[in-house]
Amino acid sequence: MFNVNELLDEAVKETENLDEDEIFLVKDLFKGYVWNRIAVKDRLLLGTLFLNYVNQGKSHLYAIEKTSSHQQQYKKTRYSS
């Protein structure tokens, strides 16, 4: 069982390893087997929490267009959003 707030903290911390201008999905921030073990309802909540975090403007992350499968994409930049 996963705590969604802990997963959010892990996801935010993992963004430090991304290169500038790199585009990613939240699921890219986790190893495949870890992501697959997270319940779908928790993945959806994590996505919402991550988007809210990004929209606060306190990070170097921007929400950009969604994929064709309606997954929110993000981009890491040099400057705070």
mmCIF file of the N, C-alpha and C atoms, coordinates in Angstrom:
data_MODEL
# 
_entry.id   MODEL 
# 
loop_
_atom_site.group_PDB 
_atom_site.id 
_atom_site.type_symbol 
_atom_site.label_atom_id 
_atom_site.label_alt_id 
_atom_site.label_comp_id 
_atom_site.label_asym_id 
_atom_site.label_entity_id 
_atom_site.label_seq_id 
_atom_site.pdbx_PDB_ins_code 
_atom_site.Cartn_x 
_atom_site.Cartn_y 
_atom_site.Cartn_z 
_atom_site.occupancy 
_atom_site.B_iso_or_equiv 
_atom_site.pdbx_formal_charge 
_atom_site.auth_seq_id 
_atom_site.auth_comp_id 
_atom_site.auth_asym_id 
_atom_site.auth_atom_id 
_atom_site.pdbx_PDB_model_num 
ATOM 1   N N  . MET A 1 1  ? 0.842  -1.179 0.000   1.00 0.00 ? 1  MET A N  1 
ATOM 2   C CA . MET A 1 1  ? 0.000  0.000  0.000   1.00 0.00 ? 1  MET A CA 1 
ATOM 3   C C  . MET A 1 1  ? 0.885  1.239  0.000   1.00 0.00 ? 1  MET A C  1 
ATOM 4   N N  . PHE A 1 2  ? 0.539  2.191  -0.853  1.00 0.00 ? 2  PHE A N  1 
ATOM 5   C CA . PHE A 1 2  ? 1.342  3.397  -0.992  1.00 0.00 ? 2  PHE A CA 1 
ATOM 6   C C  . PHE A 1 2  ? 0.617  4.595  -0.386  1.00 0.00 ? 2  PHE A C  1 
ATOM 7   N N  . ASN A 1 3  ? 1.374  5.494  0.202   1.00 0.00 ? 3  ASN A N  1 
ATOM 8   C CA . ASN A 1 3  ? 0.852  6.765  0.677   1.00 0.00 ? 3  ASN A CA 1 
ATOM 9   C C  . ASN A 1 3  ? 1.047  7.766  -0.465  1.00 0.00 ? 3  ASN A C  1 
ATOM 10  N N  . VAL A 1 4  ? -0.041 8.358  -0.949  1.00 0.00 ? 4  VAL A N  1 
ATOM 11  C CA . VAL A 1 4  ? 0.028  9.226  -2.120  1.00 0.00 ? 4  VAL A CA 1 
ATOM 12  C C  . VAL A 1 4  ? 0.888  10.458 -1.855  1.00 0.00 ? 4  VAL A C  1 
ATOM 13  N N  . ASN A 1 5  ? 0.867  10.983 -0.648  1.00 0.00 ? 5  ASN A N  1 
ATOM 14  C CA . ASN A 1 5  ? 1.708  12.146 -0.335  1.00 0.00 ? 5  ASN A CA 1 
ATOM 15  C C  . ASN A 1 5  ? 3.185  11.789 -0.388  1.00 0.00 ? 5  ASN A C  1 
ATOM 16  N N  . GLU A 1 6  ? 3.526  10.576 0.039   1.00 0.00 ? 6  GLU A N  1 
ATOM 17  C CA . GLU A 1 6  ? 4.916  10.126 -0.058  1.00 0.00 ? 6  GLU A CA 1 
ATOM 18  C C  . GLU A 1 6  ? 5.313  9.936  -1.520  1.00 0.00 ? 6  GLU A C  1 
ATOM 19  N N  . LEU A 1 7  ? 4.395  9.416  -2.325  1.00 0.00 ? 7  LEU A N  1 
ATOM 20  C CA . LEU A 1 7  ? 4.663  9.262  -3.757  1.00 0.00 ? 7  LEU A CA 1 
ATOM 21  C C  . LEU A 1 7  ? 4.877  10.620 -4.420  1.00 0.00 ? 7  LEU A C  1 
ATOM 22  N N  . LEU A 1 8  ? 4.084  11.607 -4.009  1.00 0.00 ? 8  LEU A N  1 
ATOM 23  C CA . LEU A 1 8  ? 4.260  12.956 -4.543  1.00 0.00 ? 8  LEU A CA 1 
ATOM 24  C C  . LEU A 1 8  ? 5.639  13.487 -4.188  1.00 0.00 ? 8  LEU A C  1 
ATOM 25  N N  . ASP A 1 9  ? 6.048  13.306 -2.949  1.00 0.00 ? 9  ASP A N  1 
ATOM 26  C CA . ASP A 1 9  ? 7.379  13.750 -2.532  1.00 0.00 ? 9  ASP A CA 1 
ATOM 27  C C  . ASP A 1 9  ? 8.470  13.069 -3.358  1.00 0.00 ? 9  ASP A C  1 
ATOM 28  N N  . GLU A 1 10 ? 8.314  11.770 -3.601  1.00 0.00 ? 10 GLU A N  1 
ATOM 29  C CA . GLU A 1 10 ? 9.283  11.031 -4.415  1.00 0.00 ? 10 GLU A CA 1 
ATOM 30  C C  . GLU A 1 10 ? 9.325  11.568 -5.838  1.00 0.00 ? 10 GLU A C  1 
ATOM 31  N N  . ALA A 1 11 ? 8.154  11.837 -6.405  1.00 0.00 ? 11 ALA A N  1 
ATOM 32  C CA . ALA A 1 11 ? 8.081  12.341 -7.773  1.00 0.00 ? 11 ALA A CA 1 
ATOM 33  C C  . ALA A 1 11 ? 8.764  13.703 -7.887  1.00 0.00 ? 11 ALA A C  1 
ATOM 34  N N  . VAL A 1 12 ? 8.476  14.580 -6.951  1.00 0.00 ? 12 VAL A N  1 
ATOM 35  C CA . VAL A 1 12 ? 9.085  15.918 -6.963  1.00 0.00 ? 12 VAL A CA 1 
ATOM 36  C C  . VAL A 1 12 ? 10.598 15.797 -6.826  1.00 0.00 ? 12 VAL A C  1 
ATOM 37  N N  . LYS A 1 13 ? 11.044 14.960 -5.929  1.00 0.00 ? 13 LYS A N  1 
ATOM 38  C CA . LYS A 1 13 ? 12.494 14.773 -5.744  1.00 0.00 ? 13 LYS A CA 1 
ATOM 39  C C  . LYS A 1 13 ? 13.143 14.213 -7.011  1.00 0.00 ? 13 LYS A C  1 
ATOM 40  N N  . GLU A 1 14 ? 12.462 13.308 -7.678  1.00 0.00 ? 14 GLU A N  1 
ATOM 41  C CA . GLU A 1 14 ? 13.013 12.690 -8.893  1.00 0.00 ? 14 GLU A CA 1 
ATOM 42  C C  . GLU A 1 14 ? 13.171 13.710 -10.023 1.00 0.00 ? 14 GLU A C  1 
ATOM 43  N N  . THR A 1 15 ? 12.388 14.778 -10.024 1.00 0.00 ? 15 THR A N  1 
ATOM 44  C CA . THR A 1 15 ? 12.519 15.782 -11.083 1.00 0.00 ? 15 THR A CA 1 
ATOM 45  C C  . THR A 1 15 ? 13.881 16.469 -11.052 1.00 0.00 ? 15 THR A C  1 
ATOM 46  N N  . GLU A 1 16 ? 14.576 16.387 -9.927  1.00 0.00 ? 16 GLU A N  1 
ATOM 47  C CA . GLU A 1 16 ? 15.925 16.960 -9.840  1.00 0.00 ? 16 GLU A CA 1 
ATOM 48  C C  . GLU A 1 16 ? 16.892 16.252 -10.780 1.00 0.00 ? 16 GLU A C  1 
ATOM 49  N N  . ASN A 1 17 ? 16.587 15.005 -11.146 1.00 0.00 ? 17 ASN A N  1 
ATOM 50  C CA . ASN A 1 17 ? 17.458 14.229 -12.026 1.00 0.00 ? 17 ASN A CA 1 
ATOM 51  C C  . ASN A 1 17 ? 17.187 14.459 -13.509 1.00 0.00 ? 17 ASN A C  1 
ATOM 52  N N  . LEU A 1 18 ? 16.168 15.256 -13.814 1.00 0.00 ? 18 LEU A N  1 
ATOM 53  C CA . LEU A 1 18 ? 15.830 15.525 -15.211 1.00 0.00 ? 18 LEU A CA 1 
ATOM 54  C C  . LEU A 1 18 ? 16.726 16.613 -15.782 1.00 0.00 ? 18 LEU A C  1 
ATOM 55  N N  . ASP A 1 19 ? 16.955 16.556 -17.083 1.00 0.00 ? 19 ASP A N  1 
ATOM 56  C CA . ASP A 1 19 ? 17.711 17.593 -17.772 1.00 0.00 ? 19 ASP A CA 1 
ATOM 57  C C  . ASP A 1 19 ? 16.821 18.789 -18.065 1.00 0.00 ? 19 ASP A C  1 
ATOM 58  N N  . GLU A 1 20 ? 17.432 19.933 -18.256 1.00 0.00 ? 20 GLU A N  1 
ATOM 59  C CA . GLU A 1 20 ? 16.696 21.128 -18.623 1.00 0.00 ? 20 GLU A CA 1 
ATOM 60  C C  . GLU A 1 20 ? 15.983 20.902 -19.959 1.00 0.00 ? 20 GLU A C  1 
ATOM 61  N N  . ASP A 1 21 ? 14.762 21.372 -20.079 1.00 0.00 ? 21 ASP A N  1 
ATOM 62  C CA . ASP A 1 21 ? 13.903 21.242 -21.268 1.00 0.00 ? 21 ASP A CA 1 
ATOM 63  C C  . ASP A 1 21 ? 13.438 19.817 -21.535 1.00 0.00 ? 21 ASP A C  1 
ATOM 64  N N  . GLU A 1 22 ? 13.625 18.942 -20.586 1.00 0.00 ? 22 GLU A N  1 
ATOM 65  C CA . GLU A 1 22 ? 13.153 17.561 -20.746 1.00 0.00 ? 22 GLU A CA 1 
ATOM 66  C C  . GLU A 1 22 ? 11.643 17.504 -20.519 1.00 0.00 ? 22 GLU A C  1 
ATOM 67  N N  . ILE A 1 23 ? 10.960 16.771 -21.390 1.00 0.00 ? 23 ILE A N  1 
ATOM 68  C CA . ILE A 1 23 ? 9.516  16.586 -21.296 1.00 0.00 ? 23 ILE A CA 1 
ATOM 69  C C  . ILE A 1 23 ? 9.262  15.211 -20.693 1.00 0.00 ? 23 ILE A C  1 
ATOM 70  N N  . PHE A 1 24 ? 8.295  15.133 -19.776 1.00 0.00 ? 24 PHE A N  1 
ATOM 71  C CA . PHE A 1 24 ? 8.055  13.877 -19.075 1.00 0.00 ? 24 PHE A CA 1 
ATOM 72  C C  . PHE A 1 24 ? 6.617  13.762 -18.618 1.00 0.00 ? 24 PHE A C  1 
ATOM 73  N N  . LEU A 1 25 ? 6.234  12.555 -18.251 1.00 0.00 ? 25 LEU A N  1 
ATOM 74  C CA . LEU A 1 25 ? 4.961  12.247 -17.616 1.00 0.00 ? 25 LEU A CA 1 
ATOM 75  C C  . LEU A 1 25 ? 5.252  11.887 -16.166 1.00 0.00 ? 25 LEU A C  1 
ATOM 76  N N  . VAL A 1 26 ? 4.258  11.975 -15.304 1.00 0.00 ? 26 VAL A N  1 
ATOM 77  C CA . VAL A 1 26 ? 4.470  11.607 -13.901 1.00 0.00 ? 26 VAL A CA 1 
ATOM 78  C C  . VAL A 1 26 ? 4.953  10.163 -13.803 1.00 0.00 ? 26 VAL A C  1 
ATOM 79  N N  . LYS A 1 27 ? 4.388  9.277  -14.602 1.00 0.00 ? 27 LYS A N  1 
ATOM 80  C CA . LYS A 1 27 ? 4.783  7.870  -14.513 1.00 0.00 ? 27 LYS A CA 1 
ATOM 81  C C  . LYS A 1 27 ? 6.251  7.655  -14.883 1.00 0.00 ? 27 LYS A C  1 
ATOM 82  N N  . ASP A 1 28 ? 6.843  8.571  -15.647 1.00 0.00 ? 28 ASP A N  1 
ATOM 83  C CA . ASP A 1 28 ? 8.261  8.468  -16.002 1.00 0.00 ? 28 ASP A CA 1 
ATOM 84  C C  . ASP A 1 28 ? 9.170  8.674  -14.794 1.00 0.00 ? 28 ASP A C  1 
ATOM 85  N N  . LEU A 1 29 ? 8.632  9.230  -13.724 1.00 0.00 ? 29 LEU A N  1 
ATOM 86  C CA . LEU A 1 29 ? 9.418  9.523  -12.534 1.00 0.00 ? 29 LEU A CA 1 
ATOM 87  C C  . LEU A 1 29 ? 9.565  8.309  -11.615 1.00 0.00 ? 29 LEU A C  1 
ATOM 88  N N  . PHE A 1 30 ? 8.931  7.194  -11.989 1.00 0.00 ? 30 PHE A N  1 
ATOM 89  C CA . PHE A 1 30 ? 8.969  5.965  -11.196 1.00 0.00 ? 30 PHE A CA 1 
ATOM 90  C C  . PHE A 1 30 ? 9.468  4.812  -12.060 1.00 0.00 ? 30 PHE A C  1 
ATOM 91  N N  . LYS A 1 31 ? 10.120 3.856  -11.434 1.00 0.00 ? 31 LYS A N  1 
ATOM 92  C CA . LYS A 1 31 ? 10.476 2.633  -12.142 1.00 0.00 ? 31 LYS A CA 1 
ATOM 93  C C  . LYS A 1 31 ? 9.183  1.940  -12.550 1.00 0.00 ? 31 LYS A C  1 
ATOM 94  N N  . GLY A 1 32 ? 9.204  1.274  -13.691 1.00 0.00 ? 32 GLY A N  1 
ATOM 95  C CA . GLY A 1 32 ? 8.001  0.658  -14.234 1.00 0.00 ? 32 GLY A CA 1 
ATOM 96  C C  . GLY A 1 32 ? 7.278  -0.252 -13.268 1.00 0.00 ? 32 GLY A C  1 
ATOM 97  N N  . TYR A 1 33 ? 8.017  -1.096 -12.562 1.00 0.00 ? 33 TYR A N  1 
ATOM 98  C CA . TYR A 1 33 ? 7.368  -2.034 -11.657 1.00 0.00 ? 33 TYR A CA 1 
ATOM 99  C C  . TYR A 1 33 ? 6.757  -1.316 -10.457 1.00 0.00 ? 33 TYR A C  1 
ATOM 100 N N  . VAL A 1 34 ? 7.339  -0.208 -10.043 1.00 0.00 ? 34 VAL A N  1 
ATOM 101 C CA . VAL A 1 34 ? 6.762  0.566  -8.936  1.00 0.00 ? 34 VAL A CA 1 
ATOM 102 C C  . VAL A 1 34 ? 5.462  1.215  -9.403  1.00 0.00 ? 34 VAL A C  1 
ATOM 103 N N  . TRP A 1 35 ? 5.501  1.843  -10.581 1.00 0.00 ? 35 TRP A N  1 
ATOM 104 C CA . TRP A 1 35 ? 4.301  2.494  -11.126 1.00 0.00 ? 35 TRP A CA 1 
ATOM 105 C C  . TRP A 1 35 ? 3.170  1.479  -11.273 1.00 0.00 ? 35 TRP A C  1 
ATOM 106 N N  . ASN A 1 36 ? 3.486  0.294  -11.755 1.00 0.00 ? 36 ASN A N  1 
ATOM 107 C CA . ASN A 1 36 ? 2.459  -0.729 -11.971 1.00 0.00 ? 36 ASN A CA 1 
ATOM 108 C C  . ASN A 1 36 ? 1.854  -1.234 -10.669 1.00 0.00 ? 36 ASN A C  1 
ATOM 109 N N  . ARG A 1 37 ? 2.552  -1.090 -9.571  1.00 0.00 ? 37 ARG A N  1 
ATOM 110 C CA . ARG A 1 37 ? 2.044  -1.545 -8.275  1.00 0.00 ? 37 ARG A CA 1 
ATOM 111 C C  . ARG A 1 37 ? 1.145  -0.508 -7.598  1.00 0.00 ? 37 ARG A C  1 
ATOM 112 N N  . ILE A 1 38 ? 1.134  0.704  -8.121  1.00 0.00 ? 38 ILE A N  1 
ATOM 113 C CA . ILE A 1 38 ? 0.286  1.756  -7.546  1.00 0.00 ? 38 ILE A CA 1 
ATOM 114 C C  . ILE A 1 38 ? -1.129 1.568  -8.096  1.00 0.00 ? 38 ILE A C  1 
ATOM 115 N N  . ALA A 1 39 ? -2.102 1.556  -7.206  1.00 0.00 ? 39 ALA A N  1 
ATOM 116 C CA . ALA A 1 39 ? -3.499 1.396  -7.627  1.00 0.00 ? 39 ALA A CA 1 
ATOM 117 C C  . ALA A 1 39 ? -3.894 2.536  -8.560  1.00 0.00 ? 39 ALA A C  1 
ATOM 118 N N  . VAL A 1 40 ? -4.756 2.239  -9.525  1.00 0.00 ? 40 VAL A N  1 
ATOM 119 C CA . VAL A 1 40 ? -5.170 3.235  -10.511 1.00 0.00 ? 40 VAL A CA 1 
ATOM 120 C C  . VAL A 1 40 ? -5.752 4.477  -9.839  1.00 0.00 ? 40 VAL A C  1 
ATOM 121 N N  . LYS A 1 41 ? -6.569 4.298  -8.822  1.00 0.00 ? 41 LYS A N  1 
ATOM 122 C CA . LYS A 1 41 ? -7.149 5.465  -8.131  1.00 0.00 ? 41 LYS A CA 1 
ATOM 123 C C  . LYS A 1 41 ? -6.057 6.328  -7.504  1.00 0.00 ? 41 LYS A C  1 
ATOM 124 N N  . ASP A 1 42 ? -5.004 5.708  -6.999  1.00 0.00 ? 42 ASP A N  1 
ATOM 125 C CA . ASP A 1 42 ? -3.895 6.459  -6.411  1.00 0.00 ? 42 ASP A CA 1 
ATOM 126 C C  . ASP A 1 42 ? -3.057 7.145  -7.491  1.00 0.00 ? 42 ASP A C  1 
ATOM 127 N N  . ARG A 1 43 ? -2.933 6.520  -8.655  1.00 0.00 ? 43 ARG A N  1 
ATOM 128 C CA . ARG A 1 43 ? -2.220 7.149  -9.770  1.00 0.00 ? 43 ARG A CA 1 
ATOM 129 C C  . ARG A 1 43 ? -2.947 8.417  -10.203 1.00 0.00 ? 43 ARG A C  1 
ATOM 130 N N  . LEU A 1 44 ? -4.270 8.326  -10.284 1.00 0.00 ? 44 LEU A N  1 
ATOM 131 C CA . LEU A 1 44 ? -5.065 9.489  -10.683 1.00 0.00 ? 44 LEU A CA 1 
ATOM 132 C C  . LEU A 1 44 ? -4.926 10.612 -9.660  1.00 0.00 ? 44 LEU A C  1 
ATOM 133 N N  . LEU A 1 45 ? -4.987 10.271 -8.387  1.00 0.00 ? 45 LEU A N  1 
ATOM 134 C CA . LEU A 1 45 ? -4.818 11.266 -7.332  1.00 0.00 ? 45 LEU A CA 1 
ATOM 135 C C  . LEU A 1 45 ? -3.412 11.860 -7.374  1.00 0.00 ? 45 LEU A C  1 
ATOM 136 N N  . LEU A 1 46 ? -2.420 11.036 -7.569  1.00 0.00 ? 46 LEU A N  1 
ATOM 137 C CA . LEU A 1 46 ? -1.044 11.508 -7.665  1.00 0.00 ? 46 LEU A CA 1 
ATOM 138 C C  . LEU A 1 46 ? -0.901 12.486 -8.822  1.00 0.00 ? 46 LEU A C  1 
ATOM 139 N N  . GLY A 1 47 ? -1.517 12.177 -9.952  1.00 0.00 ? 47 GLY A N  1 
ATOM 140 C CA . GLY A 1 47 ? -1.467 13.083 -11.097 1.00 0.00 ? 47 GLY A CA 1 
ATOM 141 C C  . GLY A 1 47 ? -2.079 14.432 -10.781 1.00 0.00 ? 47 GLY A C  1 
ATOM 142 N N  . THR A 1 48 ? -3.193 14.434 -10.081 1.00 0.00 ? 48 THR A N  1 
ATOM 143 C CA . THR A 1 48 ? -3.851 15.677 -9.683  1.00 0.00 ? 48 THR A CA 1 
ATOM 144 C C  . THR A 1 48 ? -2.984 16.465 -8.712  1.00 0.00 ? 48 THR A C  1 
ATOM 145 N N  . LEU A 1 49 ? -2.428 15.784 -7.736  1.00 0.00 ? 49 LEU A N  1 
ATOM 146 C CA . LEU A 1 49 ? -1.570 16.455 -6.752  1.00 0.00 ? 49 LEU A CA 1 
ATOM 147 C C  . LEU A 1 49 ? -0.315 17.025 -7.405  1.00 0.00 ? 49 LEU A C  1 
ATOM 148 N N  . PHE A 1 50 ? 0.262  16.285 -8.348  1.00 0.00 ? 50 PHE A N  1 
ATOM 149 C CA . PHE A 1 50 ? 1.473  16.758 -9.027  1.00 0.00 ? 50 PHE A CA 1 
ATOM 150 C C  . PHE A 1 50 ? 1.150  17.994 -9.866  1.00 0.00 ? 50 PHE A C  1 
ATOM 151 N N  . LEU A 1 51 ? 0.020  17.973 -10.575 1.00 0.00 ? 51 LEU A N  1 
ATOM 152 C CA . LEU A 1 51 ? -0.383 19.134 -11.371 1.00 0.00 ? 51 LEU A CA 1 
ATOM 153 C C  . LEU A 1 51 ? -0.600 20.346 -10.463 1.00 0.00 ? 51 LEU A C  1 
ATOM 154 N N  . ASN A 1 52 ? -1.232 20.154 -9.324  1.00 0.00 ? 52 ASN A N  1 
ATOM 155 C CA . ASN A 1 52 ? -1.434 21.254 -8.375  1.00 0.00 ? 52 ASN A CA 1 
ATOM 156 C C  . ASN A 1 52 ? -0.098 21.801 -7.882  1.00 0.00 ? 52 ASN A C  1 
ATOM 157 N N  . TYR A 1 53 ? 0.845  20.905 -7.606  1.00 0.00 ? 53 TYR A N  1 
ATOM 158 C CA . TYR A 1 53 ? 2.188  21.325 -7.179  1.00 0.00 ? 53 TYR A CA 1 
ATOM 159 C C  . TYR A 1 53 ? 2.841  22.195 -8.262  1.00 0.00 ? 53 TYR A C  1 
ATOM 160 N N  . VAL A 1 54 ? 2.779  21.733 -9.502  1.00 0.00 ? 54 VAL A N  1 
ATOM 161 C CA . VAL A 1 54 ? 3.388  22.471 -10.609 1.00 0.00 ? 54 VAL A CA 1 
ATOM 162 C C  . VAL A 1 54 ? 2.715  23.830 -10.780 1.00 0.00 ? 54 VAL A C  1 
ATOM 163 N N  . ASN A 1 55 ? 1.396  23.865 -10.673 1.00 0.00 ? 55 ASN A N  1 
ATOM 164 C CA . ASN A 1 55 ? 0.651  25.108 -10.874 1.00 0.00 ? 55 ASN A CA 1 
ATOM 165 C C  . ASN A 1 55 ? 0.868  26.129 -9.762  1.00 0.00 ? 55 ASN A C  1 
ATOM 166 N N  . GLN A 1 56 ? 1.433  25.719 -8.642  1.00 0.00 ? 56 GLN A N  1 
ATOM 167 C CA . GLN A 1 56 ? 1.757  26.664 -7.567  1.00 0.00 ? 56 GLN A CA 1 
ATOM 168 C C  . GLN A 1 56 ? 2.884  27.606 -7.976  1.00 0.00 ? 56 GLN A C  1 
ATOM 169 N N  . GLY A 1 57 ? 3.652  27.212 -8.999  1.00 0.00 ? 57 GLY A N  1 
ATOM 170 C CA . GLY A 1 57 ? 4.706  28.077 -9.517  1.00 0.00 ? 57 GLY A CA 1 
ATOM 171 C C  . GLY A 1 57 ? 5.953  28.153 -8.669  1.00 0.00 ? 57 GLY A C  1 
ATOM 172 N N  . LYS A 1 58 ? 6.165  27.173 -7.801  1.00 0.00 ? 58 LYS A N  1 
ATOM 173 C CA . LYS A 1 58 ? 7.334  27.195 -6.917  1.00 0.00 ? 58 LYS A CA 1 
ATOM 174 C C  . LYS A 1 58 ? 8.430  26.238 -7.394  1.00 0.00 ? 58 LYS A C  1 
ATOM 175 N N  . SER A 1 59 ? 8.305  25.783 -8.634  1.00 0.00 ? 59 SER A N  1 
ATOM 176 C CA . SER A 1 59 ? 9.284  24.822 -9.143  1.00 0.00 ? 59 SER A CA 1 
ATOM 177 C C  . SER A 1 59 ? 9.739  25.258 -10.532 1.00 0.00 ? 59 SER A C  1 
ATOM 178 N N  . HIS A 1 60 ? 10.615 24.481 -11.103 1.00 0.00 ? 60 HIS A N  1 
ATOM 179 C CA . HIS A 1 60 ? 11.103 24.717 -12.461 1.00 0.00 ? 60 HIS A CA 1 
ATOM 180 C C  . HIS A 1 60 ? 10.342 23.832 -13.440 1.00 0.00 ? 60 HIS A C  1 
ATOM 181 N N  . LEU A 1 61 ? 9.099  23.564 -13.147 1.00 0.00 ? 61 LEU A N  1 
ATOM 182 C CA . LEU A 1 61 ? 8.282  22.664 -13.953 1.00 0.00 ? 61 LEU A CA 1 
ATOM 183 C C  . LEU A 1 61 ? 7.086  23.400 -14.524 1.00 0.00 ? 61 LEU A C  1 
ATOM 184 N N  . TYR A 1 62 ? 6.725  23.037 -15.749 1.00 0.00 ? 62 TYR A N  1 
ATOM 185 C CA . TYR A 1 62 ? 5.550  23.598 -16.414 1.00 0.00 ? 62 TYR A CA 1 
ATOM 186 C C  . TYR A 1 62 ? 4.686  22.456 -16.917 1.00 0.00 ? 62 TYR A C  1 
ATOM 187 N N  . ALA A 1 63 ? 3.383  22.623 -16.826 1.00 0.00 ? 63 ALA A N  1 
ATOM 188 C CA . ALA A 1 63 ? 2.460  21.701 -17.480 1.00 0.00 ? 63 ALA A CA 1 
ATOM 189 C C  . ALA A 1 63 ? 2.353  22.161 -18.932 1.00 0.00 ? 63 ALA A C  1 
ATOM 190 N N  . ILE A 1 64 ? 2.490  21.220 -19.851 1.00 0.00 ? 64 ILE A N  1 
ATOM 191 C CA . ILE A 1 64 ? 2.340  21.537 -21.272 1.00 0.00 ? 64 ILE A CA 1 
ATOM 192 C C  . ILE A 1 64 ? 1.177  20.715 -21.812 1.00 0.00 ? 64 ILE A C  1 
ATOM 193 N N  . GLU A 1 65 ? 1.102  20.533 -23.117 1.00 0.00 ? 65 GLU A N  1 
ATOM 194 C CA . GLU A 1 65 ? -0.049 19.831 -23.698 1.00 0.00 ? 65 GLU A CA 1 
ATOM 195 C C  . GLU A 1 65 ? -0.141 18.384 -23.239 1.00 0.00 ? 65 GLU A C  1 
ATOM 196 N N  . LYS A 1 66 ? -1.344 17.849 -23.353 1.00 0.00 ? 66 LYS A N  1 
ATOM 197 C CA . LYS A 1 66 ? -1.568 16.447 -23.002 1.00 0.00 ? 66 LYS A CA 1 
ATOM 198 C C  . LYS A 1 66 ? -1.230 15.553 -24.193 1.00 0.00 ? 66 LYS A C  1 
ATOM 199 N N  . THR A 1 67 ? -0.950 14.308 -23.900 1.00 0.00 ? 67 THR A N  1 
ATOM 200 C CA . THR A 1 67 ? -0.680 13.340 -24.966 1.00 0.00 ? 67 THR A CA 1 
ATOM 201 C C  . THR A 1 67 ? -1.995 12.942 -25.624 1.00 0.00 ? 67 THR A C  1 
ATOM 202 N N  . SER A 1 68 ? -1.907 12.162 -26.696 1.00 0.00 ? 68 SER A N  1 
ATOM 203 C CA . SER A 1 68 ? -3.111 11.683 -27.378 1.00 0.00 ? 68 SER A CA 1 
ATOM 204 C C  . SER A 1 68 ? -3.930 10.772 -26.476 1.00 0.00 ? 68 SER A C  1 
ATOM 205 N N  . SER A 1 69 ? -3.304 10.193 -25.457 1.00 0.00 ? 69 SER A N  1 
ATOM 206 C CA . SER A 1 69 ? -4.027 9.350  -24.503 1.00 0.00 ? 69 SER A CA 1 
ATOM 207 C C  . SER A 1 69 ? -4.435 10.141 -23.252 1.00 0.00 ? 69 SER A C  1 
ATOM 208 N N  . HIS A 1 70 ? -4.423 11.479 -23.378 1.00 0.00 ? 70 HIS A N  1 
ATOM 209 C CA . HIS A 1 70 ? -4.901 12.397 -22.333 1.00 0.00 ? 70 HIS A CA 1 
ATOM 210 C C  . HIS A 1 70 ? -4.064 12.382 -21.059 1.00 0.00 ? 70 HIS A C  1 
ATOM 211 N N  . GLN A 1 71 ? -2.782 12.074 -21.185 1.00 0.00 ? 71 GLN A N  1 
ATOM 212 C CA . GLN A 1 71 ? -1.888 12.140 -20.039 1.00 0.00 ? 71 GLN A CA 1 
ATOM 213 C C  . GLN A 1 71 ? -1.192 13.499 -20.051 1.00 0.00 ? 71 GLN A C  1 
ATOM 214 N N  . GLN A 1 72 ? -1.155 14.154 -18.902 1.00 0.00 ? 72 GLN A N  1 
ATOM 215 C CA . GLN A 1 72 ? -0.547 15.478 -18.799 1.00 0.00 ? 72 GLN A CA 1 
ATOM 216 C C  . GLN A 1 72 ? 0.963  15.370 -18.945 1.00 0.00 ? 72 GLN A C  1 
ATOM 217 N N  . GLN A 1 73 ? 1.528  16.193 -19.822 1.00 0.00 ? 73 GLN A N  1 
ATOM 218 C CA . GLN A 1 73 ? 2.974  16.254 -19.989 1.00 0.00 ? 73 GLN A CA 1 
ATOM 219 C C  . GLN A 1 73 ? 3.508  17.470 -19.234 1.00 0.00 ? 73 GLN A C  1 
ATOM 220 N N  . TYR A 1 74 ? 4.738  17.353 -18.829 1.00 0.00 ? 74 TYR A N  1 
ATOM 221 C CA . TYR A 1 74 ? 5.410  18.426 -18.099 1.00 0.00 ? 74 TYR A CA 1 
ATOM 222 C C  . TYR A 1 74 ? 6.759  18.682 -18.736 1.00 0.00 ? 74 TYR A C  1 
ATOM 223 N N  . LYS A 1 75 ? 7.287  19.873 -18.473 1.00 0.00 ? 75 LYS A N  1 
ATOM 224 C CA . LYS A 1 75 ? 8.601  20.225 -18.973 1.00 0.00 ? 75 LYS A CA 1 
ATOM 225 C C  . LYS A 1 75 ? 9.387  20.887 -17.855 1.00 0.00 ? 75 LYS A C  1 
ATOM 226 N N  . LYS A 1 76 ? 10.639 20.479 -17.720 1.00 0.00 ? 76 LYS A N  1 
ATOM 227 C CA . LYS A 1 76 ? 11.529 21.110 -16.737 1.00 0.00 ? 76 LYS A CA 1 
ATOM 228 C C  . LYS A 1 76 ? 12.273 22.223 -17.425 1.00 0.00 ? 76 LYS A C  1 
ATOM 229 N N  . THR A 1 77 ? 12.316 23.370 -16.770 1.00 0.00 ? 77 THR A N  1 
ATOM 230 C CA . THR A 1 77 ? 13.023 24.524 -17.333 1.00 0.00 ? 77 THR A CA 1 
ATOM 231 C C  . THR A 1 77 ? 14.045 25.039 -16.331 1.00 0.00 ? 77 THR A C  1 
ATOM 232 N N  . ARG A 1 78 ? 14.782 25.991 -16.764 1.00 0.00 ? 78 ARG A N  1 
ATOM 233 C CA . ARG A 1 78 ? 15.806 26.581 -15.907 1.00 0.00 ? 78 ARG A CA 1 
ATOM 234 C C  . ARG A 1 78 ? 15.182 27.535 -14.890 1.00 0.00 ? 78 ARG A C  1 
ATOM 235 N N  . TYR A 1 79 ? 14.083 28.141 -15.261 1.00 0.00 ? 79 TYR A N  1 
ATOM 236 C CA . TYR A 1 79 ? 13.482 29.188 -14.439 1.00 0.00 ? 79 TYR A CA 1 
ATOM 237 C C  . TYR A 1 79 ? 12.215 28.700 -13.759 1.00 0.00 ? 79 TYR A C  1 
ATOM 238 N N  . SER A 1 80 ? 11.910 29.272 -12.604 1.00 0.00 ? 80 SER A N  1 
ATOM 239 C CA . SER A 1 80 ? 10.666 28.938 -11.905 1.00 0.00 ? 80 SER A CA 1 
ATOM 240 C C  . SER A 1 80 ? 9.487  29.387 -12.734 1.00 0.00 ? 80 SER A C  1 
ATOM 241 N N  . SER A 1 81 ? 8.388  28.590 -12.645 1.00 0.00 ? 81 SER A N  1 
ATOM 242 C CA . SER A 1 81 ? 7.195  28.919 -13.440 1.00 0.00 ? 81 SER A CA 1 
ATOM 243 C C  . SER A 1 81 ? 6.413  30.066 -12.866 1.00 0.00 ? 81 SER A C  1 
# 
